[in-house]
Amino acid sequence: MARRQFQFRLDNSTYVVVDLLLIQGHVVSFVVRLMAVRLGGDVNVARYDTAHGMAHRDELGARIGLVRKVWFPDRSPAEVFSLAIADFKSNYENYLANFDRN
């Protein structure tokens, strides 16, 4: 069993934090969090994870918390992990705008 943790920047005030668990090289669980630097501290804007026994995405709002939960029942953890990285790299500005609106 191998645990990998890393992060990468998307711009000066936005970054992604990854916590990944592999067994024999296969993704079994993960958390990929889109983070924004704000006054008062860093905030979680959206995340993909495997909590609740299935891969899903949580979209968050600054005022209301959980805005939307999107489940991926027909995709493997590895597929959703790859999707999460690509999605946040391509669409992080949309997630930030949604976070600020809600």
LINTA-V244687 format. One record per residue. SS is DSSP state (a for helix, b for strand, c for the rest). PHI is phi in degrees with one decimal (999 if undefined). Layout:
[[SS:PHI] [SS:PHI]]
//
This chain:
[[c:999] [b:-128.8] [b:-111.0] [b:-120.8] [b:-132.4] [b:-159.7] [b:-145.7] [b:-147.6] [b:-87.8] [b:-104.0] [b:-159.1] [c:-64.6] [c:-126.8] [b:-136.8] [b:-149.5] [b:-119.2] [b:-112.9] [b:-122.2] [b:-130.6] [b:-129.3] [b:-114.9] [b:-117.4] [b:-124.6] [c:49.5] [c:81.2] [b:-105.5] [b:-68.3] [b:-113.3] [b:-156.1] [b:-164.1] [b:-136.8] [b:-123.7] [b:-110.2] [b:-89.0] [b:-117.4] [b:-128.1] [b:-84.1] [b:-132.8] [c:-58.6] [c:91.3] [b:131.3] [b:-80.4] [b:-125.3] [b:-84.4] [b:-91.9] [b:-160.4] [b:-153.6] [b:-108.5] [b:-159.7] [c:-113.8] [a:-63.7] [a:66.6] [a:80.0] [c:-153.2] [c:-65.8] [b:-158.8] [b:-119.2] [b:-108.8] [b:-104.6] [b:-112.6] [b:-120.7] [c:-61.9] [c:-100.6] [c:-102.0] [b:78.2] [b:-66.0] [b:-94.6] [b:-155.2] [b:-123.0] [b:-116.1] [b:-92.4] [c:-126.0] [c:-68.1] [c:-103.4] [c:-123.7] [c:-74.9] [a:-55.5] [a:-63.2] [a:-63.7] [a:-70.7] [a:-59.7] [a:-63.2] [a:-60.3] [a:-58.5] [a:-61.9] [a:-64.1] [a:-62.2] [a:-66.2] [a:-63.3] [a:-85.5] [a:-123.8] [a:-60.0] [a:-63.5] [a:-65.2] [a:-63.8] [a:-62.7] [a:-62.6] [a:-62.9] [a:-59.5] [a:-66.5] [a:-69.4] [c:-111.2]]
//
